[in-house]
Every structure is written in structure tokens, then in C-alpha cells.
Amino acid sequence: MEYTIYNESLVHYALRNEKGYVIFDHGHYGFGFDMTKIDFFPSIDKAKQFIEETKNTKGYENLQIRKVKVIDMGEANEI
């Protein structure tokens, strides 16, 4: 399978600490590793704003901003 990564690939930002990624599930924030529930931020400024808003909330300590790129993995085989 051919893999191609383009510089212009879409970039999102996610927040993570030792508990996992910040997720948004059923209207509530939490932590987990389910990639389909991660709360992606469209800009680094929005991620920083979330950190600032939750800095005094227990459990939201040590959040790190992680860059997530969406890439084209190549041709998909049809079933």
C-alpha cells in the first residue's frame, strides 16, 4: 500500500495528559483514548483557551497540546 503525506494536510490540535486525551462524549468532557471521541481544536489558540479555562479544574492538570494531522493513506480497496 502506498502512503503519501502532504504538507498541506489538515491539522487539528488535541489535548492530552497522563489520563489520556480530552474527549467530548454525550455532552460531557472527560479523558480517554478512543480516537473517535477526541475533542479536536481547529487552532492552537483554541486549545490554549481551553487550557486557560480549565487550569483550576481538578484532573485537567498538565495538559499538553498535541498536533494531529489528517493524511491520505492511499487507495482503498472496494468490497
C-alpha positions in Angstrom: 0.0 0.0 0.0 1.3 3.4 -0.9 1.4 6.2 1.8 1.5 9.8 0.9 1.8 12.7 3.4 1.2 16.1 2.0 2.4 19.3 3.8 -1.0 20.8 3.2 -2.8 18.1 5.1 -5.4 19.2 7.5 -4.1 19.9 11.0 -6.0 19.8 14.3 -4.9 20.1 17.9 -5.7 17.7 20.7 -5.0 18.0 24.5 -3.5 15.1 26.5 -2.2 14.3 29.9 -1.4 11.1 31.8 -5.1 10.2 31.9 -5.5 10.3 28.1 -6.9 12.7 25.5 -9.6 15.2 26.3 -12.7 13.7 24.8 -16.2 15.0 24.4 -18.8 12.3 24.8 -22.6 12.6 25.2 -22.3 16.3 26.1 -19.6 15.9 28.7 -15.8 16.3 28.8 -13.6 13.5 30.1 -10.4 11.6 29.3 -9.8 8.6 27.1 -8.0 7.0 24.2 -10.9 6.5 21.8 -9.7 8.4 18.7 -13.3 8.9 17.5 -14.2 10.9 20.6 -11.2 13.2 21.0 -12.2 16.8 21.1 -10.1 18.3 18.3 -9.4 22.0 18.3 -9.2 23.9 15.0 -6.4 26.1 16.1 -3.6 26.2 18.7 -5.2 29.4 20.2 -8.5 27.5 20.9 -6.5 24.7 22.6 -4.7 27.2 24.7 -8.0 28.9 25.6 -9.4 25.5 26.8 -6.3 25.0 29.0 -6.7 28.5 30.5 -10.4 27.9 31.2 -9.8 24.5 32.9 -6.5 25.3 34.7 -8.2 25.4 38.1 -10.3 22.2 37.4 -9.2 19.1 39.2 -8.0 16.4 36.7 -7.1 18.9 34.0 -3.5 19.5 35.1 -0.5 19.0 32.9 -2.4 19.2 29.6 -0.1 19.1 26.6 -1.1 20.3 23.1 -0.6 17.6 20.5 -0.7 18.3 16.8 -2.8 15.8 14.8 -2.5 15.6 11.0 -5.1 14.0 8.8 -3.4 12.3 5.9 -4.3 10.5 2.8 -3.4 6.8 3.4 -3.8 5.8 -0.3 -6.2 3.9 -2.3 -9.0 2.0 -0.5 -10.0 -1.4 -1.8 -13.7 -1.8 -2.5 -15.5 -4.7 -1.1 
